[in-house]
Amino acid sequence: WFNQASETVSRHGAFFGDDIGASMDAGGATTTSFLNNVMGVVFVSDDVGPKIGNQTAPVVTSTGNDPSFVTLYIAYGGCLVINDFDELDANGAEPVMTHRFNQPGSSPDVSAGWEWYREAGTPDGTNDIFTNVFPYDLQFVRSSLNAPDNGVSARAKLLGEIFASWGKTVGGPAIGADVPSKLVVSQNYPNPFNPSTTIDFALPAKERVTVKVYDLKGALVTTLLDAVLPAGPQSIIWNGKDAHGAAVGSGVYLYKVQTQDTAVVKKMVLIK
């Protein structure tokens, strides 16, 4: 359908998957051709980890090649032996790298997202083709890092930016802005972690909320948040440091998310 010259509508596709390149490259000539000639990428490796310092939850940033993409987020990979991300490259000169993994050191950019726009040559652009490829599942896009969530998840922001890159506007209620009936606190991720971890929670109404970290003796380590936030999904990152900015040691810690009426406590493990 993407390559049918007889089509008279523009076509758009966003493809996500931890093993999207490996599985399609191994699927035979048809799927490899789709990967190369429709999605616009080639499979390089089934594990990008060694090129990004073996991070399990790397930060993904925009390359600036498409101004539609501005959100920084975490691609949560989980345990190294369970989950990893493919390394992909452009198939030719036309596809553009839109996202890259943040990696330690001065290594070259390692792609975390590609886009390919093909003009059909029709004056009104009715037969143009747009594709975007990301080497991780959409469900693992977590935690906007450079802007307040305002009740909108990182994956919802990314989807909105993809639509914007296609020249489409997104209307209606924000995707991912579900408001729960009571305080909901998720398990931190990654867990175990080093050096940082993310805590997601959702508020039933606009209210003051605190997020605090304690050691197993009950001593306060640091206060991550003390603010009035809107209803809906929220997140906060702990960088493994105490209230004075000193790195804490390995061990089990407690995080407590508290509103006026409810408090939820969960465990997390820091490993160095």
URHUGI-V473483 format. One record per residue. N is the residue number from 1. RES is the residue in one letter. D_LAST is the distance of its C-alpha to the last C-alpha in Angstrom with 1 decimal. Layout:
N	RES	D_LAST
N	RES	D_LAST
//
This chain:
1	W	49.9
2	F	47.7
3	N	49.9
4	Q	53.3
5	A	55.6
6	S	57.9
7	E	55.5
8	T	56.6
9	V	53.5
10	S	50.3
11	R	47.3
12	H	43.7
13	G	40.6
14	A	36.9
15	F	34.9
16	F	31.3
17	G	29.3
18	D	26.1
19	D	28.3
20	I	31.4
21	G	32.0
22	A	31.4
23	S	33.5
24	M	36.3
25	D	36.4
26	A	36.7
27	G	39.3
28	G	42.3
29	A	44.5
30	T	45.0
31	T	41.4
32	T	40.4
33	S	43.4
34	F	42.3
35	L	38.8
36	N	40.3
37	N	43.5
38	V	42.9
39	M	39.2
40	G	39.5
41	V	36.3
42	V	35.7
43	F	32.9
44	V	30.8
45	S	27.8
46	D	26.3
47	D	22.7
48	V	22.0
49	G	18.3
50	P	18.6
51	K	20.5
52	I	18.0
53	G	14.8
54	N	14.2
55	Q	13.4
56	T	14.0
57	A	15.5
58	P	17.0
59	V	19.3
60	V	22.9
61	T	25.5
62	S	29.2
63	T	30.8
64	G	33.8
65	N	36.1
66	D	37.3
67	P	37.5
68	S	37.4
69	F	33.6
70	V	31.9
71	T	29.1
72	L	25.4
73	Y	23.4
74	I	20.3
75	A	20.9
76	Y	18.8
77	G	18.3
78	G	16.3
79	C	15.1
80	L	15.5
81	V	17.9
82	I	19.9
83	N	20.3
84	D	20.6
85	F	23.0
86	D	26.0
87	E	26.8
88	L	30.3
89	D	32.8
90	A	36.2
91	N	39.3
92	G	41.5
93	A	41.8
94	E	42.4
95	P	39.2
96	V	37.0
97	M	33.3
98	T	32.6
99	H	28.7
100	R	25.9
101	F	22.1
102	N	20.2
103	Q	18.4
104	P	16.8
105	G	19.4
106	S	23.1
107	S	23.5
108	P	26.7
109	D	26.6
110	V	25.4
111	S	27.5
112	A	26.4
113	G	30.1
114	W	33.7
115	E	37.1
116	W	40.6
117	Y	43.8
118	R	47.1
119	E	50.4
120	A	53.2
121	G	55.9
122	T	57.5
123	P	58.4
124	D	56.8
125	G	53.6
126	T	54.3
127	N	53.1
128	D	50.0
129	I	46.7
130	F	43.2
131	T	40.0
132	N	36.3
133	V	33.5
134	F	29.8
135	P	27.5
136	Y	25.8
137	D	27.3
138	L	28.7
139	Q	27.1
140	F	23.6
141	V	24.7
142	R	23.0
143	S	22.9
144	S	25.3
145	L	23.5
146	N	26.5
147	A	29.1
148	P	29.7
149	D	29.8
150	N	33.1
151	G	33.0
152	V	32.5
153	S	29.5
154	A	27.9
155	R	29.4
156	A	32.8
157	K	32.5
158	L	31.8
159	L	34.7
160	G	36.9
161	E	36.0
162	I	36.9
163	F	40.2
164	A	40.8
165	S	40.3
166	W	43.0
167	G	45.3
168	K	45.1
169	T	44.6
170	V	42.8
171	G	44.6
172	G	44.6
173	P	41.8
174	A	38.3
175	I	36.4
176	G	33.5
177	A	35.0
178	D	35.7
179	V	36.2
180	P	35.4
181	S	37.7
182	K	35.0
183	L	31.5
184	V	29.1
185	V	25.3
186	S	23.1
187	Q	19.8
188	N	17.0
189	Y	15.8
190	P	13.6
191	N	12.4
192	P	9.8
193	F	8.3
194	N	6.3
195	P	7.8
196	S	11.1
197	T	13.2
198	T	17.0
199	I	19.3
200	D	22.8
201	F	25.9
202	A	29.6
203	L	32.3
204	P	35.9
205	A	37.5
206	K	37.0
207	E	35.6
208	R	33.3
209	V	29.8
210	T	26.8
211	V	23.2
212	K	21.3
213	V	17.9
214	Y	18.1
215	D	16.2
216	L	17.6
217	K	20.2
218	G	21.6
219	A	20.9
220	L	20.7
221	V	17.5
222	T	19.0
223	T	21.7
224	L	21.0
225	L	24.6
226	D	28.0
227	A	30.7
228	V	33.6
229	L	32.7
230	P	35.1
231	A	35.3
232	G	33.3
233	P	29.8
234	Q	27.2
235	S	23.5
236	I	21.0
237	I	17.6
238	W	14.9
239	N	12.8
240	G	10.4
241	K	12.9
242	D	15.6
243	A	19.3
244	H	19.5
245	G	17.1
246	A	14.5
247	A	10.7
248	V	9.9
249	G	7.6
250	S	5.8
251	G	9.0
252	V	11.9
253	Y	13.7
254	L	17.2
255	Y	18.7
256	K	22.5
257	V	24.9
258	Q	28.3
259	T	31.7
260	Q	35.0
261	D	35.7
262	T	32.5
263	A	28.9
264	V	26.2
265	V	23.0
266	K	20.2
267	K	16.8
268	M	13.4
269	V	10.0
270	L	6.7
271	I	3.8
272	K	0.0
//
